[in-house]
Amino acid sequence: MTAVPDFAVRRFQSAAAHYCAGRAPYPAGLIARTAELLKLDRRDRIMDLGCGPAQLAIAFAPFCVDVLALDPEPAMLALARQASLDVPNVRVVQGGSEDLGPELGNFRAVMIGRAFHWMDRRETLRRFESLIQPDGAVVLFGDEAPMVPENAWLRKYKAVLQRYSADDEDRRRRQSDAFAPHVSLLLDSAFNCLERISVIAMRQSNLDGLIARALSHSSTSRARLGPLADELVEELRAQAPMWSPSGLFTEVLTSSALIARRSPRS
């Protein structure tokens, strides 16, 4: 099975410190609705795979008896352990999709937030077949910015990041036609009963938040850009006042959960 490449892990070593400040949290309403649809209760175990700073693990902890949070990057795990200190039913362990095996036990659901594209997705789904209960699910979380007037500045922000990440071969591979969409792979797996739920909300960021967001992405992390990261930061500081003179950046975000249940015939 293909593991997360070492170069990718190193990128997230530098990105970890900026992740919580730069990335939008998953809305509480989306978490609650997902738990409701899955009929989670305090007898269930779940996994947060590629947990990062354990945002999903902590969010779902009130709905189940135990959460196993896995991530290959030690810097992310340090954040996850710190964040979950007061959440006794979250267990943070170093590991990735290549470490999935029967010794982990069974789970009602596996949650994956913004990390599935780093995995050998077909093999990961195959391994889930023996780990996830018959009535369980794989749930992929993500977000996107719809084409609304409030997000006009965001397109300019992304254009800056695009210039600094244009030579990222891994990013180019994931954006190519050869990289199958998650939905296609799920439909071709045992977890092919799909349902997507979304929450649309407005949020505000300041300039520091935008810089943290840029540095939290693997393609524009300090580990990948090196000295160019400082140039990126300076360019954002120079351009951002033209996008919003007030220094506050309002955006509309669609946060989604793609729930993939096991096919009845599997």
N, C-alpha and C positions, 0 to 999 in steps of 0.2 A: 504494500500500500504506500502511496506517495505521501510523505510527511510534509509539514510546513517547511519550506526551504529555510536554511540557516540565515540567508540574507534577509528573508522576510522577518524572522524573529528578531534580528538585530535592528531592523527598522523600528519595530514596536518597542524596543528597549528605550529608544529616545522619545518615541511618541507617547509612551505611557503617562509621563508627567503632565501632558497637555490634554489628555483624553477627557477627563471629567469636566474641565473648564470649557473645552471646545465643542463637545458633542451634546446634542439635545438629549435629555433623558426621555425614556419611554413613558408616555402618558399613563397616569394611574388608571384612567378609564379603560385604556386598551388592555392593561394587565388584568383588571377585574373582569372584563368581558371575555378575555381568553380563558381565564380560570373558570368562568361560568360555563362557557361552551364545552370545555373539556370535562366539566363536572369534577374538578379537583376537590379532594377533601383531605382531612388530616391523616389519612392512612397512606397517602400516595407519596412516592419518591419521584423527584424529577432531576434532570441534569441540565446544567447550563454549560454548553460546549463552546469553547473559545470565549470564555467568560469575560476576558478583559478585566475591568475593575469590579466585576460581579454585580452590575446594575440589575440584570434580569434575575439572578439568583436571589438577591435581597428582596426584589419586588415580589417574587413568587413565594418567598419563605412563609408568609402568613397563611398560604393556601394549602400547604402540604406538610408532611412530617419531616422530610429530609431533602436537602438540595445538595447535589454534588457539583461543584464548580471546577471546571478543568480549563487550563490554559498552558501553552508551552513556554510563555515568556515570563521569566522571573520578576521583571519590573512590574508587569501587570499583576502578577500574583501578590506582590507586596501590597499594591493598592487594594486588591480584593480582600486580603486578610485584614488590613486596617479597616476597611469599610464595613466588614462583617463581624467585627469584634463583639458587637452587642446583638448579633443574630445567631443564637446557638445552634440552630438547625441547618446552617450553611457550612459545608465543609469544602475548603479550598485545597486543590491538589494540582501539582504540576503534571501536565499531560495534554495530549491532543487527540485528533481523530485516529491517529495510528495506534493509540494505546487502548482503543475500545475493545473490550473483551469480556467474557462471562464472569470474571472475578469482580467486576464492578456491580454485579447484581442486575435486577430488573427495574425498569422505570415506567411510570405512567406517561411521561412525556419528556422529550429532549428539546430544550429551547436553544436557538442559535441566533445571536444578534450580530449582524454585519460581519460575519466570519465564514460563512459557508463557502464562499468563493476561494478561500485559501486551502480548502481540503480536497482530497481525492473524493469527489462528491458521490460517484457511483459506488465506490467501495464503502464509504461511510454509510450510505443508505442500506447497503447489504448487511453491514454489521448491526445496524439498528434492528434488523428483523429479529434477532435473537435477544436483544436487550430491552426492546419496548414491548409492553404488554399488548395482548390482542386488541384491547379497546383503547390503546394509547395513540400518540401522535408525535410527529416532528413539527415544530413550529419555528418558522423563520421570521425574524423581526427586521424591519428596516424602515427607512423614511425617504421621502422625496419632496421636492419643492414644486408645487403646481405652477402653471403659467398664469399668474395673477399679477396685477399691477404692484402689489406690495413687494413682490420678489424681483422687481426690475434691477435693483442694486446687486442682488445675489448673482445674476448672470455676469455682471462685470467682475465681481469677486472671483467667480469660478474661472473666468477667462484668464485672470492673473495666475491662478494656480495651474491652469492647463499649460501655460507656457513653461512653467518650471518643472512640470511632470511629463512633458511631451516626449522625452527620451527614455522614459521608464518602460522597458520592454515588457515587464510583467503586467503593468497596467494596460499596455497596448494589446497584449494577448487576451486579457479578460474583457476588453471592449470590442474584440473582433467578432466577426460572424461565426468563427470556428468555435467560440466559447458558448456552449449551449446554455440557454436560460435555465435558472433553477426550476421553473415550472415544468419545462420539458423533461428534465431528469426525474422529477418527482412523478410525473405521469407515467414514466417508464419504470417505476419502482413498485415495491409492495405498498408504498404509502401514496396511492394515487387518487384518493378521495379528497379533493382540495376545496378549501373555503378561505376567502380572504376577508378580513375585517380591518377597518381603518378608523382613525380619529384624526380630524382636521382641526388644527389649532394655530393661534398666533403666538409668537414668542419674540422677545427682544434680546439683542446682544449688544455689547459695546465693542470697541476696537480691540481690547485685550482678548475678548472672547473669540473674535474673528481670527486673530493671530494664533491663539491656542488651537482653534479648529484646523487651521492650515498645518500646524506642526504635529497635529494628532494623526494626520493621514500618512499612510506608509509611503506614498509617492512624493510627498513634500515634507517628510520628516527630516530632522537634522542628520540622522544617520545616513540617509540617502543623498541629501543635497550637499552636506558638508558646508563649506564657507558660503555657498549660494543661499543657504537658509537665512543668513543675516540680510542678504540682498532682498530676498522675498519679504522679510519682515519690514524692511525700510520702504519697499514699494507699497506695501499695504498701508503703512502709516501715511505715506504721501497721497495715496489715491482715495482712501476711505472718506476724508472730509468732503470730497466732491460727490460721493454717493449719498451722504447724509450729514449735512452741516451740524445737526444737533449732537452727533456722536452716538446716537442710538439707531440700531438697525432692526427694523421690524420685518419679520418673515412669516410666511404661512407655510406650515409643514404638515404633510400627510404622513402619519406614522401608521404602519400596517403590521399585521400578523398574518402570515400565510400558514394556515393549519392544514397539515397533510396527515390524514388518518389512513390506517391500514385498510387495504381493499378487503371486502368481505370474503373474497375468494382466496385470499392469501393464507 
